[in-house]
Amino acid sequence: MTMIVAHLMEALRSLPPDAVVLIECDGGLSRVDALDFVAAQGVGAPAEVILLPSLDE
C-alpha cells in the first residue's frame, strides 16, 4: 500500500508531539529537515510530498 498524506498524518497523531522525525539516508538515519511538494505531473499522476533529510549530519 502506498502511504498518502492522510495515512502519514493519522500515524503521526498517535506519537508524542516533540518526537524527532527521522528518515533513512545513505544507510543510516537523518533528521527530516524540510519537505517539498510536487504537484501532479500529468494525467493520472499523483501529487507528491518529498521528505528531505538534514544535511548537517
N, CA, C and O atoms as CSV, one atom per row, in Angstrom:
chain,resi,resn,atom,element,x,y,z
A,1,MET,N,N,0.843,-1.181,0.000
A,1,MET,CA,C,0.000,0.000,0.000
A,1,MET,C,C,0.888,1.244,0.000
A,1,MET,O,O,1.864,1.319,0.747
A,2,THR,N,N,0.552,2.191,-0.819
A,2,THR,CA,C,1.249,3.468,-0.855
A,2,THR,C,C,0.748,4.349,0.275
A,2,THR,O,O,-0.458,4.483,0.481
A,3,MET,N,N,1.683,4.952,1.009
A,3,MET,CA,C,1.278,5.854,2.079
A,3,MET,C,C,0.929,7.204,1.466
A,3,MET,O,O,1.703,7.762,0.687
A,4,ILE,N,N,-0.230,7.718,1.820
A,4,ILE,CA,C,-0.636,9.049,1.389
A,4,ILE,C,C,-0.578,9.990,2.592
A,4,ILE,O,O,-0.426,9.543,3.729
A,5,VAL,N,N,-0.696,11.270,2.340
A,5,VAL,CA,C,-0.593,12.263,3.410
A,5,VAL,C,C,-1.567,11.964,4.548
A,5,VAL,O,O,-1.203,12.085,5.718
A,6,ALA,N,N,-2.789,11.578,4.224
A,6,ALA,CA,C,-3.776,11.272,5.267
A,6,ALA,C,C,-3.298,10.131,6.165
A,6,ALA,O,O,-3.480,10.193,7.381
A,7,HIS,N,N,-2.691,9.093,5.589
A,7,HIS,CA,C,-2.169,7.967,6.385
A,7,HIS,C,C,-1.022,8.439,7.276
A,7,HIS,O,O,-0.949,8.075,8.449
A,8,LEU,N,N,-0.132,9.249,6.713
A,8,LEU,CA,C,1.005,9.751,7.478
A,8,LEU,C,C,0.535,10.604,8.651
A,8,LEU,O,O,1.027,10.447,9.768
A,9,MET,N,N,-0.405,11.497,8.407
A,9,MET,CA,C,-0.910,12.354,9.474
A,9,MET,C,C,-1.590,11.535,10.565
A,9,MET,O,O,-1.420,11.823,11.750
A,10,GLU,N,N,-2.348,10.531,10.184
A,10,GLU,CA,C,-3.002,9.663,11.164
A,10,GLU,C,C,-1.968,8.952,12.029
A,10,GLU,O,O,-2.122,8.879,13.249
A,11,ALA,N,N,-0.922,8.432,11.410
A,11,ALA,CA,C,0.125,7.733,12.161
A,11,ALA,C,C,0.859,8.687,13.095
A,11,ALA,O,O,1.159,8.325,14.233
A,12,LEU,N,N,1.149,9.885,12.638
A,12,LEU,CA,C,1.877,10.858,13.458
A,12,LEU,C,C,1.058,11.383,14.630
A,12,LEU,O,O,1.622,11.733,15.667
A,13,ARG,N,N,-0.265,11.444,14.483
A,13,ARG,CA,C,-1.129,11.944,15.574
A,13,ARG,C,C,-0.993,11.119,16.851
A,13,ARG,O,O,-1.182,11.644,17.948
A,14,SER,N,N,-0.670,9.847,16.720
A,14,SER,CA,C,-0.601,8.976,17.892
A,14,SER,C,C,0.752,9.065,18.611
A,14,SER,O,O,0.944,8.419,19.641
A,15,LEU,N,N,1.677,9.847,18.085
A,15,LEU,CA,C,3.021,9.943,18.654
A,15,LEU,C,C,3.180,11.222,19.469
A,15,LEU,O,O,2.411,12.168,19.298
A,16,PRO,N,N,4.178,11.253,20.357
A,16,PRO,CA,C,4.417,12.471,21.132
A,16,PRO,C,C,4.738,13.640,20.203
A,16,PRO,O,O,5.515,13.473,19.263
A,17,PRO,N,N,4.164,14.812,20.440
A,17,PRO,CA,C,4.359,15.948,19.539
A,17,PRO,C,C,5.796,16.449,19.485
A,17,PRO,O,O,6.165,17.144,18.538
A,18,ASP,N,N,6.624,16.111,20.486
A,18,ASP,CA,C,8.008,16.588,20.482
A,18,ASP,C,C,8.995,15.533,19.985
A,18,ASP,O,O,10.208,15.718,20.090
A,19,ALA,N,N,8.477,14.418,19.442
A,19,ALA,CA,C,9.353,13.375,18.902
A,19,ALA,C,C,10.023,13.886,17.620
A,19,ALA,O,O,9.411,14.618,16.841
A,20,VAL,N,N,11.273,13.496,17.413
A,20,VAL,CA,C,12.032,13.889,16.229
A,20,VAL,C,C,11.689,12.927,15.088
A,20,VAL,O,O,11.618,11.716,15.294
A,21,VAL,N,N,11.478,13.467,13.890
A,21,VAL,CA,C,11.164,12.642,12.721
A,21,VAL,C,C,12.468,12.334,11.990
A,21,VAL,O,O,13.230,13.238,11.648
A,22,LEU,N,N,12.716,11.037,11.754
A,22,LEU,CA,C,13.929,10.586,11.083
A,22,LEU,C,C,13.577,9.923,9.767
A,22,LEU,O,O,12.452,9.461,9.573
A,23,ILE,N,N,14.550,9.879,8.859
A,23,ILE,CA,C,14.379,9.230,7.569
A,23,ILE,C,C,15.660,8.462,7.253
A,23,ILE,O,O,16.755,8.901,7.607
A,24,GLU,N,N,15.523,7.317,6.588
A,24,GLU,CA,C,16.706,6.575,6.165
A,24,GLU,C,C,17.445,7.387,5.125
A,24,GLU,O,O,16.846,7.915,4.188
A,25,CYS,N,N,18.764,7.484,5.301
A,25,CYS,CA,C,19.564,8.298,4.390
A,25,CYS,C,C,20.975,7.729,4.328
A,25,CYS,O,O,21.684,7.716,5.334
A,26,ASP,N,N,21.381,7.263,3.159
A,26,ASP,CA,C,22.740,6.744,2.959
A,26,ASP,C,C,23.111,5.651,3.963
A,26,ASP,O,O,24.216,5.655,4.505
A,27,GLY,N,N,22.207,4.735,4.207
A,27,GLY,CA,C,22.493,3.613,5.088
A,27,GLY,C,C,22.370,3.920,6.563
A,27,GLY,O,O,22.660,3.055,7.390
A,28,GLY,N,N,21.950,5.119,6.924
A,28,GLY,CA,C,21.782,5.493,8.322
A,28,GLY,C,C,20.490,6.259,8.486
A,28,GLY,O,O,19.610,6.207,7.627
A,29,LEU,N,N,20.380,6.964,9.587
A,29,LEU,CA,C,19.188,7.769,9.851
A,29,LEU,C,C,19.584,9.235,9.913
A,29,LEU,O,O,20.668,9.577,10.386
A,30,SER,N,N,18.705,10.088,9.437
A,30,SER,CA,C,18.923,11.520,9.462
A,30,SER,C,C,17.615,12.193,9.841
A,30,SER,O,O,16.536,11.687,9.533
A,31,ARG,N,N,17.712,13.331,10.509
A,31,ARG,CA,C,16.514,14.103,10.832
A,31,ARG,C,C,15.881,14.631,9.552
A,31,ARG,O,O,16.583,14.979,8.602
A,32,VAL,N,N,14.554,14.690,9.530
A,32,VAL,CA,C,13.853,15.334,8.423
A,32,VAL,C,C,13.960,16.836,8.666
A,32,VAL,O,O,13.541,17.339,9.708
A,33,ASP,N,N,14.525,17.541,7.696
A,33,ASP,CA,C,14.786,18.967,7.844
A,33,ASP,C,C,13.742,19.820,7.142
A,33,ASP,O,O,13.492,20.959,7.537
A,34,ALA,N,N,13.128,19.261,6.090
A,34,ALA,CA,C,12.161,20.030,5.303
A,34,ALA,C,C,11.354,19.065,4.456
A,34,ALA,O,O,11.607,17.860,4.441
A,35,LEU,N,N,10.388,19.614,3.757
A,35,LEU,CA,C,9.649,18.807,2.789
A,35,LEU,C,C,9.424,19.623,1.544
A,35,LEU,O,O,9.437,20.854,1.571
A,36,ASP,N,N,9.219,18.921,0.455
A,36,ASP,CA,C,8.979,19.555,-0.834
A,36,ASP,C,C,7.671,19.004,-1.380
A,36,ASP,O,O,7.413,17.804,-1.284
A,37,PHE,N,N,6.850,19.867,-1.947
A,37,PHE,CA,C,5.592,19.441,-2.552
A,37,PHE,C,C,5.723,19.541,-4.060
A,37,PHE,O,O,6.118,20.577,-4.594
A,38,VAL,N,N,5.388,18.458,-4.739
A,38,VAL,CA,C,5.407,18.417,-6.198
A,38,VAL,C,C,3.978,18.162,-6.658
A,38,VAL,O,O,3.396,17.120,-6.356
A,39,ALA,N,N,3.422,19.113,-7.385
A,39,ALA,CA,C,2.060,18.954,-7.899
A,39,ALA,C,C,2.026,17.827,-8.935
A,39,ALA,O,O,3.059,17.456,-9.493
A,40,ALA,N,N,0.856,17.299,-9.180
A,40,ALA,CA,C,0.693,16.222,-10.166
A,40,ALA,C,C,1.370,16.617,-11.477
A,40,ALA,O,O,1.212,17.741,-11.954
A,41,GLN,N,N,2.119,15.686,-12.048
A,41,GLN,CA,C,2.902,15.969,-13.242
A,41,GLN,C,C,2.258,15.457,-14.528
A,41,GLN,O,O,2.953,15.266,-15.526
A,42,GLY,N,N,0.976,15.236,-14.521
A,42,GLY,CA,C,0.288,14.779,-15.722
A,42,GLY,C,C,-0.951,13.985,-15.368
A,42,GLY,O,O,-1.251,13.755,-14.196
A,43,VAL,N,N,-1.658,13.574,-16.388
A,43,VAL,CA,C,-2.898,12.824,-16.200
A,43,VAL,C,C,-2.620,11.528,-15.449
A,43,VAL,O,O,-1.776,10.733,-15.860
A,44,GLY,N,N,-3.328,11.321,-14.357
A,44,GLY,CA,C,-3.195,10.095,-13.569
A,44,GLY,C,C,-2.029,10.088,-12.599
A,44,GLY,O,O,-1.917,9.175,-11.781
A,45,ALA,N,N,-1.157,11.087,-12.670
A,45,ALA,CA,C,-0.015,11.151,-11.759
A,45,ALA,C,C,-0.445,11.851,-10.474
A,45,ALA,O,O,-1.084,12.902,-10.528
A,46,PRO,N,N,-0.102,11.283,-9.323
A,46,PRO,CA,C,-0.488,11.928,-8.061
A,46,PRO,C,C,0.475,13.063,-7.702
A,46,PRO,O,O,1.614,13.094,-8.168
A,47,ALA,N,N,0.012,13.974,-6.885
A,47,ALA,CA,C,0.913,14.945,-6.275
A,47,ALA,C,C,1.811,14.175,-5.310
A,47,ALA,O,O,1.441,13.096,-4.846
A,48,GLU,N,N,2.969,14.714,-5.011
A,48,GLU,CA,C,3.917,14.011,-4.138
A,48,GLU,C,C,4.453,14.947,-3.068
A,48,GLU,O,O,4.622,16.144,-3.302
A,49,VAL,N,N,4.716,14.392,-1.894
A,49,VAL,CA,C,5.401,15.099,-0.821
A,49,VAL,C,C,6.725,14.368,-0.610
A,49,VAL,O,O,6.740,13.159,-0.376
A,50,ILE,N,N,7.826,15.096,-0.693
A,50,ILE,CA,C,9.157,14.506,-0.545
A,50,ILE,C,C,9.748,15.002,0.765
A,50,ILE,O,O,9.879,16.209,0.972
A,51,LEU,N,N,10.106,14.075,1.653
A,51,LEU,CA,C,10.745,14.419,2.923
A,51,LEU,C,C,12.241,14.575,2.653
A,51,LEU,O,O,12.866,13.690,2.069
A,52,LEU,N,N,12.810,15.701,3.079
A,52,LEU,CA,C,14.211,15.989,2.808
A,52,LEU,C,C,15.037,15.847,4.085
A,52,LEU,O,O,14.674,16.410,5.118
A,53,PRO,N,N,16.143,15.103,4.031
A,53,PRO,CA,C,16.969,14.904,5.219
A,53,PRO,C,C,17.800,16.153,5.547
A,53,PRO,O,O,18.057,16.998,4.689
A,54,SER,N,N,18.201,16.234,6.798
A,54,SER,CA,C,19.104,17.296,7.229
A,54,SER,C,C,20.460,17.041,6.605
A,54,SER,O,O,20.927,15.903,6.570
A,55,LEU,N,N,21.098,18.094,6.111
A,55,LEU,CA,C,22.437,17.963,5.533
A,55,LEU,C,C,23.511,18.286,6.558
A,55,LEU,O,O,24.699,18.290,6.235
A,56,ASP,N,N,23.101,18.557,7.796
A,56,ASP,CA,C,24.041,18.884,8.863
A,56,ASP,C,C,24.610,17.658,9.547
A,56,ASP,O,O,25.504,17.777,10.385
A,57,GLU,N,N,24.112,16.490,9.207
A,57,GLU,CA,C,24.536,15.281,9.916
A,57,GLU,C,C,25.481,14.469,9.088
A,57,GLU,O,O,25.940,13.415,9.529
